[in-house]
Amino acid sequence: MSEAARRRWVLAGAILASLAVIGAARALDPDPRGYGTHESLGLPPCGMMLVAGIPCPSCGMTTAFAHASRLQIEESLQAHPCGFLMFASVLVVGVVAMAGLVGPLSPEQVESWVIRFPWWKVGIGFFAFLFLIWGYRIAKTLLLTA
């Protein structure tokens, strides 16, 4: 397979993956509690919430995805700001891949951008924000139950 064909297949895969994630999120009804939407997929409730009464770092992410897929930005951010950022990232990946496959960008331009993108800096920033949000949520939960 040629390098150009490989790039086109990768872009097509990224588009399909983005559409699958967005479609799955859209198919879920957001839980009104702000977390627990994942339970409608047959997954168990959050263990930390059950055992300790505090949210885990990812509590609310599926709910944030479900809200974001409906363009309910405020509700998505309230459910989990990092979930909203992850949903936005999935959307950006799909749009950039589409631009590289059929739009104004070439597959080579997209590949070059992906290679040069500072993934480790974004990752560190994301996880720092995730744990900052988690600390806030734990403090809020403990203050509300005290």
N, CA, C and O of each residue as an XYZ file, in Angstrom:
584
protein
N       0.855     -1.171      0.000
C       0.000      0.000      0.000
C       0.902      1.236      0.000
O       1.893      1.304      0.727
N       0.541      2.187     -0.815
C       1.345      3.405     -0.898
C       1.171      4.242      0.367
O       0.216      4.079      1.126
N       2.116      5.129      0.560
C       2.066      6.024      1.723
C       0.832      6.931      1.665
O       0.202      7.188      2.690
N       0.490      7.412      0.476
C      -0.683      8.274      0.306
C      -1.968      7.511      0.644
O      -2.866      8.051      1.290
N      -2.048      6.261      0.205
C      -3.225      5.441      0.506
C      -3.323      5.168      2.001
O      -4.415      5.197      2.569
N      -2.181      4.901      2.643
C      -2.170      4.670      4.089
C      -2.696      5.890      4.825
O      -3.497      5.765      5.751
N      -2.243      7.082      4.412
C      -2.704      8.322      5.056
C      -4.222      8.482      4.900
O      -4.912      8.862      5.847
N      -4.729      8.192      3.712
C      -6.174      8.328      3.485
C      -6.953      7.338      4.347
O      -8.009      7.692      4.873
N      -6.466      6.120      4.505
C      -7.132      5.137      5.353
C      -7.122      5.565      6.819
O      -8.107      5.386      7.535
N      -6.014      6.123      7.251
C      -5.930      6.602      8.640
C      -6.937      7.729      8.864
O      -7.627      7.749      9.883
N      -7.023      8.658      7.927
C      -7.981      9.759      8.054
C      -9.418      9.241      8.046
O     -10.250      9.694      8.833
N      -9.704      8.300      7.162
C     -11.052      7.719      7.121
C     -11.373      7.023      8.443
O     -12.493      7.120      8.944
N     -10.395      6.325      9.001
C     -10.595      5.674     10.294
C     -10.852      6.675     11.412
O     -11.686      6.443     12.288
N     -10.134      7.782     11.374
C     -10.333      8.825     12.392
C     -11.733      9.434     12.276
O     -12.374      9.718     13.288
N     -12.199      9.630     11.055
C     -13.554     10.161     10.851
C     -14.590      9.179     11.390
O     -15.506      9.572     12.113
N     -14.442      7.896     11.035
C     -15.393      6.883     11.509
C     -15.372      6.752     13.027
O     -16.425      6.617     13.651
N     -14.189      6.791     13.624
C     -14.088      6.701     15.084
C     -14.765      7.903     15.744
O     -15.480      7.748     16.735
N     -14.544      9.085     15.201
C     -15.178     10.291     15.753
C     -16.693     10.193     15.653
O     -17.406     10.493     16.610
N     -17.180      9.769     14.486
C     -18.631      9.627     14.310
C     -19.210      8.578     15.244
O     -20.317      8.745     15.755
N     -18.469      7.493     15.472
C     -18.948      6.445     16.375
C     -19.063      6.957     17.805
O     -20.052      6.688     18.488
N     -18.053      7.694     18.258
C     -18.081      8.232     19.629
C     -19.205      9.246     19.784
O     -19.948      9.212     20.765
N     -19.329     10.154     18.812
C     -20.379     11.173     18.882
C     -21.756     10.523     18.805
O     -22.670     10.912     19.532
N     -21.908      9.535     17.926
C     -23.184      8.834     17.814
C     -23.544      8.079     19.081
O     -24.697      8.094     19.512
N     -22.566      7.423     19.677
C     -22.819      6.699     20.930
C     -23.222      7.671     22.033
O     -24.144      7.392     22.800
N     -22.546      8.795     22.115
C     -22.885      9.793     23.128
C     -24.298     10.329     22.910
O     -25.044     10.555     23.863
N     -24.651     10.526     21.653
C     -25.985     11.053     21.322
C     -27.079     10.041     21.655
O     -28.203     10.422     21.981
N     -26.750      8.758     21.574
C     -27.735      7.712     21.845
C     -28.030      7.562     23.340
O     -29.037      6.963     23.716
N     -27.160      8.100     24.186
C     -27.340      7.987     25.638
C     -28.179      9.145     26.171
O     -28.038     10.285     25.729
N     -29.040      8.837     27.113
C     -29.778      9.885     27.817
C     -28.950     10.314     29.025
O     -28.629      9.483     29.875
N     -28.595     11.606     29.118
C     -27.783     12.058     30.255
C     -28.513     11.834     31.584
O     -29.692     12.160     31.715
N     -27.819     11.290     32.541
C     -28.396     11.067     33.864
C     -28.594     12.416     34.550
O     -27.668     13.226     34.578
N     -29.768     12.672     35.098
C     -30.027     13.979     35.742
C     -29.160     14.253     36.973
O     -29.057     15.401     37.404
N     -28.535     13.221     37.547
C     -27.657     13.426     38.703
C     -26.359     14.115     38.308
O     -25.657     14.655     39.163
N     -26.028     14.100     36.990
C     -24.768     14.670     36.533
C     -23.665     13.631     36.435
O     -22.549     13.963     36.035
N     -23.937     12.415     36.779
C     -23.017     11.276     36.671
C     -23.879     10.026     36.587
O     -25.074     10.073     36.881
N     -23.287      8.919     36.191
C     -24.022      7.658     36.160
C     -24.604      7.289     34.807
O     -25.233      6.238     34.682
N     -24.417      8.111     33.801
C     -24.942      7.800     32.470
C     -24.349      6.507     31.940
O     -25.005      5.788     31.186
N     -23.115      6.202     32.324
C     -22.459      4.971     31.874
C     -23.221      3.720     32.301
O     -23.075      2.666     31.682
N     -24.027      3.826     33.346
C     -24.780      2.671     33.828
C     -25.787      2.183     32.790
O     -26.146      1.005     32.782
N     -26.247      3.086     31.909
C     -27.187      2.675     30.858
C     -26.503      1.799     29.804
O     -27.176      1.201     28.964
N     -25.182      1.722     29.847
C     -24.426      0.835     28.962
C     -24.201     -0.535     29.601
O     -23.525     -1.391     29.030
N     -24.770     -0.733     30.783
C     -24.596     -1.995     31.491
C     -23.386     -2.018     32.402
O     -23.064     -3.055     32.982
N     -22.713     -0.888     32.533
C     -21.548     -0.811     33.413
C     -22.005     -0.582     34.855
O     -23.077     -0.018     35.077
N     -21.211     -1.010     35.830
C     -21.609     -0.848     37.234
C     -21.503      0.608     37.677
O     -20.805      1.405     37.051
N     -22.199      0.949     38.761
C     -22.068      2.299     39.320
C     -20.635      2.563     39.776
O     -19.851      1.631     39.955
N     -20.304      3.822     39.960
C     -18.969      4.213     40.405
C     -18.677      3.601     41.775
O     -19.416      3.813     42.736
N     -17.588      2.840     41.845
C     -17.204      2.186     43.093
C     -16.836      3.167     44.189
O     -17.182      2.961     45.353
N     -16.134      4.236     43.823
C     -15.744      5.231     44.835
C     -16.981      5.916     45.423
O     -17.042      6.195     46.621
N     -17.962      6.179     44.558
C     -19.180      6.830     45.038
C     -19.940      5.885     45.970
O     -20.493      6.319     46.981
N     -19.967      4.606     45.632
C     -20.672      3.634     46.464
C     -19.972      3.409     47.802
O     -20.617      3.363     48.849
N     -18.660      3.272     47.760
C     -17.905      2.904     48.961
C     -17.588      4.119     49.836
O     -17.815      4.099     51.046
N     -17.063      5.170     49.216
C     -16.582      6.321     49.994
C     -17.517      7.525     49.954
O     -17.371      8.454     50.748
N     -18.470      7.509     49.039
C     -19.383      8.640     48.937
C     -18.779      9.850     48.246
O     -19.326     10.950     48.315
N     -17.645      9.645     47.578
C     -17.020     10.746     46.832
C     -16.845     10.315     45.379
O     -16.706      9.125     45.095
N     -16.852     11.271     44.464
C     -16.730     10.920     43.053
C     -15.310     10.498     42.688
O     -14.335     10.936     43.299
N     -15.219      9.638     41.679
C     -13.901      9.275     41.146
C     -13.485     10.366     40.147
O     -14.299     11.228     39.818
N     -12.256     10.347     39.666
C     -11.821     11.398     38.743
C     -12.659     11.499     37.471
O     -12.763     12.573     36.879
N     -13.253     10.387     37.051
C     -14.004     10.423     35.797
C     -15.517     10.476     35.980
O     -16.250     10.418     34.993
N     -15.998     10.584     37.196
C     -17.445     10.676     37.421
C     -18.022     11.866     36.643
O     -17.596     13.008     36.820
N     -18.977     11.577     35.801
C     -19.651     12.620     35.027
C     -19.164     12.743     33.592
O     -19.743     13.499     32.811
N     -18.111     12.015     33.228
C     -17.579     12.167     31.866
C     -18.551     11.680     30.803
O     -18.764     12.360     29.800
N     -19.142     10.508     31.013
C     -20.103     10.002     30.028
C     -21.300     10.938     29.946
O     -21.822     11.189     28.859
N     -21.728     11.446     31.072
C     -22.834     12.399     31.100
C     -22.444     13.674     30.358
O     -23.258     14.242     29.630
N     -21.206     14.124     30.538
C     -20.726     15.317     29.822
C     -20.743     15.076     28.314
O     -21.133     15.961     27.553
N     -20.323     13.887     27.873
C     -20.360     13.540     26.447
C     -21.796     13.560     25.933
O     -22.068     14.107     24.864
N     -22.719     12.961     26.696
C     -24.120     12.907     26.261
C     -24.700     14.318     26.126
O     -25.418     14.607     25.169
N     -24.392     15.187     27.078
C     -24.875     16.580     26.981
C     -24.216     17.309     25.814
O     -24.893     18.003     25.054
N     -22.909     17.158     25.668
C     -22.197     17.864     24.588
C     -22.711     17.433     23.223
O     -22.777     18.248     22.304
N     -23.075     16.165     23.078
C     -23.590     15.688     21.791
C     -24.930     16.334     21.454
O     -25.350     16.317     20.297
N     -25.598     16.897     22.440
C     -26.866     17.605     22.246
C     -26.659     19.125     22.234
O     -27.622     19.891     22.229
N     -25.393     19.546     22.230
C     -25.020     20.962     22.271
C     -25.497     21.640     23.547
O     -25.751     22.844     23.551
N     -25.621     20.883     24.622
C     -25.976     21.414     25.937
C     -24.663     21.694     26.676
O     -24.249     20.943     27.559
N     -24.032     22.793     26.288
C     -22.671     23.093     26.739
C     -22.604     23.301     28.250
O     -21.737     22.734     28.916
N     -23.504     24.101     28.788
C     -23.472     24.384     30.230
C     -23.649     23.109     31.044
O     -22.932     22.885     32.019
N     -24.610     22.269     30.642
C     -24.842     21.011     31.356
C     -23.635     20.083     31.232
O     -23.277     19.389     32.184
N     -23.011     20.077     30.054
C     -21.828     19.256     29.843
C     -20.689     19.703     30.757
O     -20.039     18.874     31.395
N     -20.450     21.001     30.818
C     -19.392     21.529     31.681
C     -19.682     21.262     33.152
O     -18.762     21.003     33.928
N     -20.949     21.323     33.542
C     -21.302     21.033     34.931
C     -21.096     19.556     35.264
O     -20.667     19.218     36.367
N     -21.404     18.676     34.305
C     -21.229     17.246     34.545
C     -19.745     16.915     34.711
O     -19.366     16.196     35.635
N     -18.908     17.442     33.814
C     -17.453     17.266     33.943
C     -16.756     18.111     32.887
O     -16.868     17.816     31.697
N     -16.041     19.152     33.292
C     -15.349     20.008     32.316
C     -14.369     19.232     31.424
O     -14.234     19.534     30.239
N     -13.695     18.242     31.993
C     -12.751     17.455     31.183
C     -13.486     16.591     30.173
O     -12.974     16.348     29.081
N     -14.668     16.129     30.517
C     -15.482     15.374     29.573
C     -15.872     16.236     28.392
O     -15.863     15.779     27.249
N     -16.214     17.484     28.668
C     -16.533     18.406     27.577
C     -15.305     18.622     26.691
O     -15.419     18.618     25.465
N     -14.134     18.809     27.303
C     -12.902     18.994     26.523
C     -12.581     17.765     25.679
O     -12.146     17.889     24.534
N     -12.795     16.584     26.246
C     -12.549     15.365     25.483
C     -13.525     15.246     24.315
O     -13.131     14.853     23.217
N     -14.791     15.582     24.540
C     -15.771     15.549     23.449
C     -15.366     16.532     22.358
O     -15.403     16.202     21.173
N     -14.979     17.743     22.760
C     -14.536     18.740     21.781
C     -13.326     18.232     21.006
O     -13.208     18.489     19.808
N     -12.437     17.523     21.666
C     -11.261     16.954     20.997
C     -11.660     15.918     19.960
O     -11.102     15.885     18.863
N     -12.619     15.075     20.302
C     -13.116     14.071     19.348
C     -13.707     14.769     18.127
O     -13.490     14.348     16.991
N     -14.448     15.828     18.374
C     -15.044     16.600     17.277
C     -13.961     17.224     16.396
O     -14.054     17.175     15.170
N     -12.947     17.803     17.009
C     -11.847     18.421     16.258
C     -11.105     17.369     15.429
O     -10.756     17.621     14.276
N     -10.866     16.203     16.007
C     -10.191     15.132     15.262
C     -10.995     14.784     14.012
O     -10.432     14.647     12.926
N     -12.297     14.645     14.166
C     -13.142     14.319     13.019
C     -13.125     15.397     11.956
O     -13.044     15.095     10.765
N     -13.199     16.649     12.372
C     -13.195     17.761     11.421
C     -11.855     17.877     10.703
O     -11.815     18.065      9.487
N     -10.767     17.767     11.446
C      -9.433     17.859     10.831
C      -9.215     16.686      9.874
O      -8.673     16.864      8.783
N      -9.637     15.492     10.281
C      -9.498     14.335      9.392
C     -10.319     14.521      8.126
O      -9.863     14.185      7.034
N     -11.528     15.054      8.267
C     -12.366     15.318      7.089
C     -11.707     16.356      6.191
O     -11.717     16.217      4.968
N     -11.135     17.396      6.793
C     -10.451     18.432      6.013
C      -9.258     17.840      5.267
O      -8.939     18.282      4.164
N      -8.606     16.858      5.850
C      -7.468     16.229      5.200
C      -7.861     15.220      4.139
O      -7.098     14.957      3.209
N      -9.052     14.654      4.279
C      -9.489     13.634      3.324
C     -10.185     14.237      2.109
O      -9.926     13.832      0.976
N     -11.069     15.207      2.346
C     -11.848     15.760      1.228
C     -11.851     17.289      1.195
O     -12.476     17.892      0.322
N     -11.161     17.909      2.137
C     -11.246     19.358      2.248
C      -9.997     20.083      1.814
O      -9.256     19.617      0.948
N      -9.774     21.219      2.420
C      -8.691     22.104      1.992
C      -7.288     21.657      2.403
O      -6.304     22.185      1.886
N      -7.177     20.697      3.318
C      -5.858     20.224      3.751
C      -5.492     18.948      3.007
O      -6.362     18.173      2.610
N      -4.225     18.746      2.828
C      -3.772     17.476      2.250
C      -3.532     16.491      3.392
O      -3.278     16.905      4.523
N      -3.609     15.195      3.105
C      -3.288     14.212      4.144
C      -1.886     14.413      4.710
O      -1.650     14.151      5.889
N      -0.964     14.870      3.887
C       0.399     15.126      4.356
C       0.440     16.279      5.351
O       1.186     16.232      6.329
N      -0.369     17.321      5.102
C      -0.426     18.450      6.037
C      -0.974     18.008      7.393
O      -0.460     18.403      8.440
N      -2.015     17.191      7.363
C      -2.596     16.699      8.613
C      -1.584     15.851      9.364
O      -1.411     16.012     10.572
N      -0.916     14.952      8.657
C       0.099     14.102      9.294
C       1.220     14.950      9.892
O       1.681     14.674     11.000
N       1.652     15.962      9.178
C       2.714     16.844      9.676
C       2.268     17.561     10.944
O       3.041     17.679     11.895
N       1.039     18.037     10.964
C       0.507     18.726     12.143
C       0.442     17.762     13.330
O       0.823     18.119     14.445
N      -0.041     16.540     13.088
C      -0.163     15.552     14.166
C       1.207     15.218     14.747
O       1.356     15.073     15.961
N       2.207     15.098     13.872
C       3.559     14.772     14.334
C       4.146     15.913     15.154
O       4.828     15.667     16.148
N       3.893     17.158     14.755
C       4.492     18.308     15.442
C       3.697     18.780     16.657
O       4.201     19.591     17.434
N       2.479     18.299     16.839
C       1.636     18.746     17.944
C       2.277     18.366     19.280
O       2.786     17.253     19.417
N       2.263     19.264     20.261
C       2.896     18.975     21.565
C       2.013     18.095     22.457
O       1.480     18.560     23.464
N       1.865     16.832     22.081
C       0.955     15.928     22.775
C       1.276     15.810     24.256
O       0.357     15.806     25.075
N       2.534     15.715     24.626
C       2.881     15.517     26.031
C       2.504     16.732     26.870
O       2.084     16.580     28.017
N       2.647     17.934     26.317
C       2.260     19.142     27.071
C       0.749     19.188     27.273
O       0.268     19.516     28.358
N       0.022     18.864     26.239
C      -1.442     18.841     26.344
C      -1.872     17.760     27.332
O      -2.788     17.971     28.127
N      -1.214     16.609     27.282
C      -1.536     15.527     28.213
C      -1.297     15.913     29.663
O      -2.133     15.655     30.528
N      -0.163     16.525     29.923
C       0.139     16.972     31.286
C      -0.879     18.014     31.742
O      -1.367     17.960     32.871
N      -1.194     18.953     30.869
C      -2.187     19.977     31.202
C      -3.562     19.375     31.463
O      -4.261     19.773     32.395
N      -3.939     18.413     30.629
C      -5.246     17.774     30.798
C      -5.319     17.056     32.140
O      -6.286     17.225     32.884
N      -4.296     16.251     32.455
C      -4.338     15.504     33.713
C      -4.223     16.420     34.927
O      -4.818     16.139     35.967
N      -3.480     17.490     34.814
C      -3.428     18.464     35.912
C      -4.814     19.064     36.139
O      -5.262     19.192     37.278
N      -5.487     19.429     35.052
C      -6.840     19.988     35.147
C      -7.805     18.937     35.696
O      -8.659     19.250     36.526
N      -7.671     17.691     35.235
C      -8.536     16.610     35.705
C      -8.423     16.448     37.215
O      -9.437     16.334     37.903
N      -7.205     16.436     37.731
C      -7.037     16.233     39.171
C      -7.395     17.481     39.975
O      -7.797     17.373     41.134
N      -7.257     18.642     39.385
C      -7.735     19.869     40.025
C      -9.256     19.830     40.164
O      -9.799     20.143     41.223
N      -9.929     19.446     39.094
C     -11.394     19.314     39.126
C     -11.799     18.249     40.144
O     -12.756     18.435     40.896
N     -11.071     17.136     40.165
C     -11.395     16.069     41.107
C     -11.268     16.554     42.547
O     -12.140     16.282     43.373
N     -10.188     17.269     42.853
C     -10.023     17.818     44.201
C     -11.155     18.756     44.579
O     -11.656     18.720     45.702
N     -11.554     19.596     43.631
C     -12.675     20.517     43.867
C     -13.948     19.728     44.160
O     -14.694     20.062     45.080
N     -14.192     18.677     43.373
C     -15.418     17.893     43.547
C     -15.428     17.139     44.877
O     -16.471     17.012     45.517
N     -14.268     16.643     45.283
C     -14.195     15.963     46.575
C     -14.481     16.958     47.685
O     -15.278     16.675     48.579
N     -13.838     18.126     47.639
C     -14.069     19.159     48.663
C     -15.533     19.576     48.697
O     -16.116     19.714     49.772
N     -16.118     19.775     47.544
C     -17.527     20.169     47.462
C     -18.431     19.093     48.063
O     -19.363     19.398     48.807
N     -18.145     17.825     47.732
C     -18.948     16.716     48.264
C     -18.809     16.634     49.775
O     -19.805     16.460     50.476
N     -17.585     16.757     50.290
C     -17.379     16.675     51.731
C     -18.010     17.846     52.462
O     -18.549     17.676     53.555
N     -17.949     19.034     51.871
C     -18.570     20.205     52.507
C     -20.080     20.112     52.517
O     -20.725     20.556     53.467
N     -20.656     19.535     51.463
C     -22.118     19.422     51.397
C     -22.655     18.351     52.347
O     -23.798     18.432     52.797
N     -21.825     17.345     52.652
C     -22.273     16.275     53.546
C     -21.895     16.551     55.002
O     -22.307     15.814     55.897
N     -21.122     17.595     55.242
C     -20.697     17.891     56.620
C     -21.753     18.654     57.380
O     -21.556     18.982     58.550
